Amino acid sequence: MAIARFPSVVIDCPDPAVLARFYGALLDWEVEANDDWYDVRGAGQCLSFQQVDPYVPPTWPGQDHPQQMHLDLVVEDLDAAEAEAVALGARLHEHQPGTTFRVLLDPAGHPLCLCLS
């Protein structure tokens, strides 16, 4: 028997509104605001964002400040998905260790992988 309806991943960041809008647009999910807490919901899943002060972004692939978390998003076209993510505020990471995925950084500096389906 499940004790919860669906899990939520909670992501620390400097500005929850900015990160929620980024992921909401990237995933085409609804953004819900509740004071300083934001949820992005769609497809029976939820990402939540909370403000942390002071926030220290991860350094990847180094471990001085570990990546803390990262999301893998499955896409059909790496070039198109990368262009859309960058237009929404992501940036391409200089270290690209594979050919079937792209590593980007979200607006708060968390690694984010776009992976071929």
DSSP file (Angstrom, degrees, kcal/mol; ACC not computed):
  #  RESIDUE AA STRUCTURE BP1 BP2  ACC     N-H-->O    O-->H-N    N-H-->O    O-->H-N    TCO  KAPPA ALPHA  PHI   PSI    X-CA   Y-CA   Z-CA
    1    1 A M              0   0    0      0, 0.0     2,-0.2     0, 0.0     0, 0.0   0.000 360.0 360.0 360.0 128.7    0.0    0.0    0.0
    2    2 A A        -     0   0    0      1,-0.1     3,-0.1     3,-0.0     0, 0.0  -0.516 360.0-159.7 -74.6 141.3    1.4    3.4   -1.0
    3    3 A I  S    S+     0   0    0     -2,-0.2     2,-0.3     1,-0.1    -1,-0.1   0.488  75.5  40.2 -98.3  -4.7    1.6    6.0    1.8
    4    4 A A  S    S-     0   0    0      1,-0.1    -1,-0.1     3,-0.0    -2,-0.0  -0.972  70.5-134.1-141.6 155.0    1.7    9.0   -0.6
    5    5 A R  S    S-     0   0    0     -2,-0.3    -1,-0.1     1,-0.3    -3,-0.0   0.940  86.4 -19.3 -74.6 -48.9    0.1    9.9   -3.9
    6    6 A F  S    S-     0   0    0     39,-0.0    -1,-0.3     2,-0.0     2,-0.1  -0.981  70.1-107.7-157.1 150.2    3.2   11.1   -5.7
    7    7 A P        -     0   0    0      0, 0.0    39,-0.8     0, 0.0     2,-0.4  -0.454  24.7-151.6 -78.4 153.5    6.7   12.1   -4.7
    8    8 A S  E     -a   46   0A   0     -2,-0.1     2,-0.6    37,-0.1    39,-0.2  -0.991   6.8-143.9-122.4 134.0    7.9   15.7   -4.9
    9    9 A V  E     -a   47   0A   0     37,-1.7    39,-3.3    -2,-0.4     2,-0.5  -0.867  16.1-152.0 -94.4 125.2   11.5   16.6   -5.4
   10   10 A V  E     -a   48   0A   0     -2,-0.6     2,-0.5    37,-0.2    39,-0.2  -0.879   9.6-162.5-103.8 126.4   12.4   19.8   -3.4
   11   11 A I  E     -a   49   0A   0     37,-3.0    39,-2.1    -2,-0.5     2,-0.2  -0.928  11.9-137.6-115.4 124.8   15.2   21.9   -4.9
   12   12 A D  E     +a   50   0A   0     -2,-0.5    39,-0.2    37,-0.2     3,-0.1  -0.534  38.2 151.2 -75.1 144.2   17.1   24.5   -3.0
   13   13 A C  E     -a   51   0A   0     37,-1.8    39,-2.2    -2,-0.2    96,-0.0  -0.978  55.1-111.6-164.4 168.1   17.8   27.7   -4.8
   14   14 A P  S    S+     0   0    0      0, 0.0    37,-0.1     0, 0.0    -1,-0.1   0.792 109.4  22.8 -80.0 -27.3   18.3   31.5   -4.4
   15   15 A D     >  -     0   0    0      1,-0.1     4,-1.9    35,-0.1     3,-0.3  -0.811  62.6-170.9-143.3  96.7   15.0   32.5   -6.0
   16   16 A P  H  > S+     0   0    0      0, 0.0     4,-2.7     0, 0.0     5,-0.2   0.833  86.8  56.9 -59.8 -34.7   12.2   29.9   -6.1
   17   17 A A  H  > S+     0   0    0      2,-0.2     4,-2.3     1,-0.2     5,-0.2   0.930 108.2  46.6 -63.3 -44.7   10.0   32.0   -8.4
   18   18 A V  H  > S+     0   0    0     -3,-0.3     4,-2.0     1,-0.2    -1,-0.2   0.932 116.1  44.0 -62.9 -46.9   12.7   32.2  -11.1
   19   19 A L  H  X S+     0   0    0     -4,-1.9     4,-2.5     2,-0.2     5,-0.3   0.881 112.7  51.8 -70.0 -37.2   13.5   28.5  -11.0
   20   20 A A  H  X S+     0   0    0     -4,-2.7     4,-2.8    -5,-0.2    -1,-0.2   0.918 110.7  48.2 -64.7 -42.8    9.8   27.5  -10.9
   21   21 A R  H  X S+     0   0    0     -4,-2.3     4,-2.3    -5,-0.2     5,-0.2   0.903 111.2  52.0 -63.9 -39.5    9.0   29.6  -13.9
   22   22 A F  H  X S+     0   0    0     -4,-2.0     4,-2.5     2,-0.2    -2,-0.2   0.965 116.0  38.0 -59.9 -54.3   12.1   28.1  -15.7
   23   23 A Y  H  X S+     0   0    0     -4,-2.5     4,-2.5     2,-0.2     6,-0.3   0.853 113.7  56.9 -69.8 -33.7   11.1   24.5  -15.1
   24   24 A G  H  X>S+     0   0    0     -4,-2.8     5,-1.9    -5,-0.3     4,-1.1   0.931 113.2  40.3 -60.3 -44.6    7.4   25.2  -15.6
   25   25 A A  H  <5S+     0   0    0     -4,-2.3    -2,-0.2     3,-0.2    -1,-0.2   0.899 115.1  51.9 -70.2 -40.9    8.1   26.6  -19.1
   26   26 A L  H  <5S+     0   0    0     -4,-2.5    -2,-0.2    -5,-0.2    -1,-0.2   0.886 122.7  29.8 -63.5 -39.7   10.7   23.9  -19.9
   27   27 A L  H  <5S-     0   0    0     -4,-2.5    -1,-0.2    -5,-0.2    -2,-0.2   0.520 104.1-123.6 -97.4  -8.0    8.3   21.1  -18.9
   28   28 A D  T  <5 +     0   0    0     -4,-1.1     2,-0.3    -5,-0.2    -3,-0.2   0.921  64.0 142.6  59.7  46.3    5.0   22.9  -19.9
   29   29 A W      < -     0   0    0     -5,-1.9     2,-0.2    -6,-0.3    -1,-0.2  -0.745  56.5 -94.5-112.7 161.8    3.7   22.3  -16.3
   30   30 A E  E     -B   41   0A   0     11,-2.1    11,-2.5    -2,-0.3     2,-0.5  -0.538  31.7-141.7 -77.7 139.3    1.7   24.6  -14.1
   31   31 A V  E     -B   40   0A   0     -2,-0.2     2,-0.5     9,-0.2     9,-0.2  -0.895  15.6-169.4-103.1 129.1    3.4   26.8  -11.6
   32   32 A E  E     -B   39   0A   0      7,-3.2     7,-2.7    -2,-0.5     2,-0.4  -0.980   5.9-156.2-120.9 126.5    1.8   27.3   -8.1
   33   33 A A  E     +B   38   0A   0     -2,-0.5     2,-0.2     5,-0.2     5,-0.2  -0.818  16.8 173.2-103.7 141.4    3.1   29.9   -5.7
   34   34 A N  E >   -B   37   0A   0      3,-2.4     3,-1.8    -2,-0.4     2,-0.4  -0.718  64.8 -71.9-145.4  89.8    2.7   29.8   -1.9
   35   35 A D  T 3  S-     0   0    0      1,-0.3    -1,-0.2    -2,-0.2     0, 0.0  -0.451 117.3 -10.9  57.6-113.1    4.6   32.7   -0.3
   36   36 A D  T 3  S+     0   0    0     -2,-0.4    15,-0.7    -3,-0.1     2,-0.4   0.187 124.0  83.8-101.4  17.0    8.3   31.7   -0.6
   37   37 A W  E <   -BC  34  50A   0     -3,-1.8    -3,-2.4    13,-0.1     2,-0.4  -0.969  58.1-169.2-121.0 133.6    7.5   28.1   -1.8
   38   38 A Y  E     -BC  33  49A   0     11,-1.9    11,-2.7    -2,-0.4     2,-0.4  -0.971   4.8-164.3-126.8 140.4    6.8   27.2   -5.4
   39   39 A D  E     -BC  32  48A   0     -7,-2.7    -7,-3.2    -2,-0.4     2,-0.5  -0.932   6.0-160.2-118.1 146.1    5.5   23.9   -7.0
   40   40 A V  E     -BC  31  47A   0      7,-2.9     7,-2.4    -2,-0.4     2,-0.4  -0.990  22.0-173.1-123.5 118.5    5.6   22.9  -10.6
   41   41 A R  E     +BC  30  46A   0    -11,-2.5   -11,-2.1    -2,-0.5     2,-0.3  -0.913  18.4 129.1-123.9 140.5    3.1   20.2  -11.4
   42   42 A G  E >   + C   0  45A   0      3,-1.9     3,-2.0    -2,-0.4   -13,-0.1  -0.884  63.4  19.5-176.8 151.7    2.3   18.1  -14.4
   43   43 A A  T 3  S-     0   0    0      1,-0.3     3,-0.1    -2,-0.3   -14,-0.0   0.817 128.0 -59.0  54.4  34.9    1.8   14.5  -15.4
   44   44 A G  T 3  S+     0   0    0      1,-0.3    -1,-0.3   -38,-0.0     2,-0.3   0.684 117.2 106.4  71.0  17.0    1.1   13.4  -11.8
   45   45 A Q  E <   - C   0  42A   0     -3,-2.0    -3,-1.9   -39,-0.1     2,-0.4  -0.819  51.4-155.8-126.0 164.5    4.6   14.7  -10.7
   46   46 A C  E     -aC   8  41A   0    -39,-0.8   -37,-1.7    -2,-0.3     2,-0.4  -0.994  10.6-167.6-146.6 135.3    5.8   17.7   -8.8
   47   47 A L  E     -aC   9  40A   0     -7,-2.4    -7,-2.9    -2,-0.4     2,-0.3  -0.980  18.8-163.4-113.9 135.3    9.0   19.7   -8.5
   48   48 A S  E     -aC  10  39A   0    -39,-3.3   -37,-3.0    -2,-0.4     2,-0.4  -0.893   3.7-155.5-120.4 152.1    9.2   22.1   -5.5
   49   49 A F  E     -aC  11  38A   0    -11,-2.7   -11,-1.9    -2,-0.3     2,-0.4  -0.990   9.9-177.5-132.1 130.8   11.5   25.0   -5.0
   50   50 A Q  E     -aC  12  37A   0    -39,-2.1   -37,-1.8    -2,-0.4     2,-0.3  -0.971  28.7-113.7-129.6 145.2   12.6   26.6   -1.7
   51   51 A Q  E     -a   13   0A   0    -15,-0.7     2,-0.4    -2,-0.4   -39,-0.1  -0.557  28.1-171.5 -78.5 136.5   14.8   29.6   -1.0
   52   52 A V        -     0   0    0    -39,-2.2     3,-0.3    -2,-0.3    -2,-0.0  -0.998  16.8-134.6-127.0 130.5   18.1   29.0    0.8
   53   53 A D  S    S+     0   0    0     -2,-0.4     2,-0.1     1,-0.4    -2,-0.0  -0.969  93.1  25.5-135.3 118.1   20.2   31.9    2.0
   54   54 A P  S    S-     0   0    0      0, 0.0     2,-0.4     0, 0.0    -1,-0.4   0.418  88.7-168.5 -85.3 140.1   23.1   31.8    1.4
   55   55 A Y        -     0   0    0     -3,-0.3    -2,-0.0    -2,-0.1    -4,-0.0  -0.798   5.4-164.9 -93.0 132.2   22.8   29.6   -1.6
   56   56 A V        -     0   0    0     -2,-0.4    -3,-0.0    -3,-0.0    53,-0.0  -0.962  18.3-136.1-117.2 112.4   26.0   28.1   -3.0
   57   57 A P        -     0   0    0      0, 0.0    52,-0.1     0, 0.0    53,-0.1  -0.294  27.8-101.2 -67.1 152.6   25.6   26.7   -6.5
   58   58 A P        -     0   0    0      0, 0.0     2,-0.5     0, 0.0     9,-0.1  -0.308  23.1-139.2 -69.1 155.2   27.2   23.4   -7.3
   59   59 A T        -     0   0    0      6,-3.0     6,-0.3     3,-0.2     8,-0.1  -0.980  31.0-136.7-114.2 120.4   30.4   23.0   -9.2
   60   60 A W  S    S+     0   0    0     -2,-0.5    35,-0.2     1,-0.2     3,-0.1  -0.988  76.5   9.2-130.0 136.8   30.4   20.2  -11.6
   61   61 A P  S    S+     0   0    0      0, 0.0    -1,-0.2     0, 0.0     6,-0.1  -0.991 120.6  74.2 -86.8   0.4   32.2   18.0  -12.5
   62   62 A G  S    S-     0   0    0      1,-0.1    -3,-0.2     4,-0.1     5,-0.2  -0.169  72.5-140.3 -65.8 168.1   34.3   19.1   -9.5
   63   63 A Q  S    S+     0   0    0      1,-0.1    -1,-0.1     3,-0.1    -3,-0.1   0.156  71.0 107.9-120.1  17.3   33.2   18.3   -6.0
   64   64 A D  S    S+     0   0    0      1,-0.3    -1,-0.1    -5,-0.1    -4,-0.1   0.919 107.1  12.1 -58.6 -41.3   34.1   21.5   -4.1
   65   65 A H  S    S-     0   0    0     -6,-0.3    -6,-3.0    -3,-0.1    -1,-0.3  -0.861 101.4-132.3-132.1  96.6   30.4   22.1   -4.0
   66   66 A P        -     0   0    0      0, 0.0    -3,-0.1     0, 0.0    -6,-0.1   0.015  23.5-105.4 -54.0 158.0   28.7   18.8   -5.1
   67   67 A Q        -     0   0    0      1,-0.2     2,-3.1    -5,-0.2    -7,-0.1   0.639  38.4-157.2 -63.7 -14.6   25.9   18.9   -7.7
   68   68 A Q        -     0   0    0     42,-0.1     2,-0.3   -11,-0.1    -1,-0.2  -0.144  64.9 -17.2  70.1 -47.1   23.3   18.3   -4.9
   69   69 A M        -     0   0    0     -2,-3.1     2,-0.3    -3,-0.1   -58,-0.0  -0.943  61.2-163.6-171.1 162.0   20.9   16.9   -7.5
   70   70 A H        -     0   0    0     -2,-0.3     2,-0.4    40,-0.1    42,-0.2  -0.964  14.4-134.6-155.1 153.8   20.2   16.9  -11.2
   71   71 A L  E     -d  112   0B   0     40,-0.8    42,-2.9    -2,-0.3     2,-0.6  -0.865   7.5-150.4-107.4 140.0   17.3   16.1  -13.5
   72   72 A D  E     -d  113   0B   0     -2,-0.4     2,-0.5    40,-0.2    42,-0.2  -0.956  15.1-166.8-105.3 120.7   17.5   14.0  -16.6
   73   73 A L  E     -d  114   0B   0     40,-3.3    42,-3.1    -2,-0.6     2,-0.4  -0.941  15.9-135.3-110.9 126.4   14.9   15.1  -19.2
   74   74 A V  E     +d  115   0B   0     -2,-0.5     2,-0.3    40,-0.2    42,-0.2  -0.671  31.7 174.3 -83.7 128.4   14.2   12.8  -22.1
   75   75 A V  E     -d  116   0B   0     40,-3.3    42,-1.9    -2,-0.4     3,-0.2  -0.876  36.0-141.0-131.3 161.5   14.0   14.7  -25.4
   76   76 A E  S    S+     0   0    0     -2,-0.3     2,-0.4     1,-0.3    -1,-0.1   0.750  94.1  33.3 -92.6 -27.0   13.6   13.7  -29.1
   77   77 A D     >  -     0   0    0      1,-0.1     4,-2.5    38,-0.1    -1,-0.3  -0.944  62.5-164.0-136.1 110.2   16.0   16.3  -30.5
   78   78 A L  H  > S+     0   0    0     -2,-0.4     4,-2.7     1,-0.2     5,-0.2   0.911  91.0  49.3 -61.5 -44.5   19.0   17.5  -28.6
   79   79 A D  H  > S+     0   0    0      2,-0.2     4,-2.3     1,-0.2    -1,-0.2   0.930 114.6  43.8 -63.5 -45.6   19.7   20.6  -30.6
   80   80 A A  H  > S+     0   0    0      2,-0.2     4,-2.2     1,-0.2    -1,-0.2   0.915 115.7  48.0 -66.2 -43.2   16.1   21.8  -30.5
   81   81 A A  H  X S+     0   0    0     -4,-2.5     4,-2.6     2,-0.2    -2,-0.2   0.898 111.7  50.3 -65.4 -40.3   15.8   21.0  -26.7
   82   82 A E  H  X S+     0   0    0     -4,-2.7     4,-2.6    -5,-0.2     5,-0.2   0.935 110.0  50.1 -62.1 -45.9   19.1   22.7  -26.0
   83   83 A A  H  X S+     0   0    0     -4,-2.3     4,-2.1    -5,-0.2    -2,-0.2   0.903 113.0  46.6 -60.3 -42.0   18.0   25.9  -27.9
   84   84 A E  H  X S+     0   0    0     -4,-2.2     4,-1.4     2,-0.2    -1,-0.2   0.923 112.6  49.1 -67.0 -43.9   14.7   26.0  -26.0
   85   85 A A  H  X>S+     0   0    0     -4,-2.6     5,-2.6     1,-0.2     4,-0.5   0.904 112.3  48.3 -63.1 -41.3   16.3   25.5  -22.6
   86   86 A V  H ><5S+     0   0    0     -4,-2.6     3,-1.1     1,-0.2    -1,-0.2   0.901 108.3  54.3 -65.5 -41.1   18.9   28.2  -23.3
   87   87 A A  H 3<5S+     0   0    0     -4,-2.1    -1,-0.2     1,-0.3    -2,-0.2   0.802 107.7  51.9 -61.9 -28.1   16.2   30.6  -24.5
   88   88 A L  H 3<5S-     0   0    0     -4,-1.4    -1,-0.3    -3,-0.2    -2,-0.2   0.559 135.4 -82.2 -86.1  -9.4   14.4   30.0  -21.1
   89   89 A G  T <<5S+     0   0    0     -3,-1.1    -3,-0.2    -4,-0.5    -2,-0.1   0.393  87.5 124.3 126.9  -3.6   17.5   30.8  -19.1
   90   90 A A      < -     0   0    0     -5,-2.6     2,-0.4    -6,-0.1    -1,-0.3  -0.346  44.5-147.5 -77.0 166.7   19.7   27.6  -19.0
   91   91 A R  E     -E  105   0B   0     14,-1.9    14,-2.7    -2,-0.1     2,-0.2  -0.999  19.5-110.2-137.6 143.5   23.3   27.7  -20.1
   92   92 A L  E     -E  104   0B   0     -2,-0.4    12,-0.3    12,-0.2     2,-0.2  -0.496  32.9-127.6 -70.5 131.6   25.4   25.0  -21.8
   93   93 A H        -     0   0    0     10,-2.3    10,-0.2    -2,-0.2    -1,-0.1  -0.560  10.0-132.5 -77.9 144.8   28.1   23.5  -19.6
   94   94 A E  S    S+     0   0    0     -2,-0.2     2,-0.7     1,-0.1    -1,-0.1   0.774  91.3  75.5 -69.7 -24.6   31.6   23.5  -21.1
   95   95 A H        +     0   0    0    -35,-0.2    -2,-0.1     2,-0.0     8,-0.1  -0.808  56.6 172.6 -93.4 115.1   32.1   19.9  -20.0
   96   96 A Q        +     0   0    0     -2,-0.7     6,-0.0     1,-0.1    -2,-0.0  -0.870   4.9 178.2-123.0  94.3   30.1   17.5  -22.2
   97   97 A P        +     0   0    0      0, 0.0     2,-0.3     0, 0.0    -1,-0.1   0.474  61.5  32.7 -81.5  -0.8   31.1   13.9  -21.3
   98   98 A G        -     0   0    0      3,-0.3     5,-0.1     1,-0.1     0, 0.0  -0.881  61.1-136.5-145.6 176.1   28.8   12.1  -23.8
   99   99 A T  S    S+     0   0    0     -2,-0.3    -1,-0.1     1,-0.1     3,-0.0   0.543  98.1  58.4-112.6 -12.6   27.2   12.2  -27.2
  100  100 A T  S    S+     0   0    0     16,-0.0    16,-2.5    15,-0.0     2,-0.3   0.308 111.8  34.5-101.5   8.8   23.6   11.0  -26.3
  101  101 A F  E     - F   0 115B   0     14,-0.2     2,-0.4   -27,-0.0    -3,-0.3  -0.979  67.7-138.8-152.7 160.9   23.0   13.8  -23.8
  102  102 A R  E     - F   0 114B   0     12,-2.2    12,-2.5    -2,-0.3     2,-0.6  -0.981  14.4-141.1-124.4 138.1   23.8   17.4  -23.1
  103  103 A V  E     + F   0 113B   0     -2,-0.4   -10,-2.3    10,-0.2     2,-0.3  -0.882  28.7 167.9-100.4 123.3   24.7   18.9  -19.8
  104  104 A L  E     -EF  92 112B   0      8,-3.2     8,-2.5    -2,-0.6     2,-0.4  -0.773  30.8-125.7-121.7 170.3   23.2   22.4  -19.1
  105  105 A L  E     -EF  91 111B   0    -14,-2.7   -14,-1.9    -2,-0.3     5,-0.1  -0.982  22.7-133.9-117.2 132.0   23.0   24.4  -15.9
  106  106 A D    >   -     0   0    0      4,-2.7     3,-2.4    -2,-0.4   -16,-0.1  -0.203  43.1 -84.4 -73.5 175.8   19.6   25.8  -14.8
  107  107 A P  T 3  S+     0   0    0      0, 0.0    -1,-0.1     0, 0.0   -88,-0.1   0.720 132.8  48.6 -57.3 -21.3   19.3   29.4  -13.7
  108  108 A A  T 3  S-     0   0    0      2,-0.1   -18,-0.0   -89,-0.0    -2,-0.0   0.442 123.2-103.3 -96.5  -1.1   20.5   28.5  -10.2
  109  109 A G  S <  S+     0   0    0     -3,-2.4     3,-0.0     1,-0.3   -96,-0.0   0.484  71.0 144.5  95.7   3.1   23.5   26.5  -11.5
  110  110 A H        -     0   0    0      1,-0.1    -4,-2.7   -53,-0.1    -1,-0.3  -0.564  56.4-109.5 -72.6 136.8   22.1   23.0  -11.0
  111  111 A P  E     - F   0 105B   0      0, 0.0   -40,-0.8     0, 0.0     2,-0.4  -0.392  37.4-173.1 -62.2 145.1   23.2   20.5  -13.6
  112  112 A L  E     -dF  71 104B   0     -8,-2.5    -8,-3.2   -42,-0.2     2,-0.5  -0.982   9.1-151.0-143.8 125.6   20.4   19.4  -16.0
  113  113 A C  E     -dF  72 103B   0    -42,-2.9   -40,-3.3    -2,-0.4     2,-0.6  -0.875   5.5-157.0-107.4 131.5   20.8   16.7  -18.6
  114  114 A L  E     -dF  73 102B   0    -12,-2.5   -12,-2.2    -2,-0.5     2,-0.4  -0.930  24.5-168.0 -98.2 120.0   18.8   16.6  -21.8
  115  115 A C  E     -dF  74 101B   0    -42,-3.1   -40,-3.3    -2,-0.6   -14,-0.2  -0.907  23.0-113.3-118.4 136.4   18.9   12.9  -22.9
  116  116 A L  E      d   75   0B   0    -16,-2.5   -40,-0.2    -2,-0.4   -39,-0.0  -0.386 360.0 360.0 -63.6 140.9   17.9   11.4  -26.2
  117  117 A S              0   0    0    -42,-1.9    -1,-0.1    -2,-0.1   -41,-0.1   0.476 360.0 360.0 -75.8 360.0   14.8    9.1  -26.0
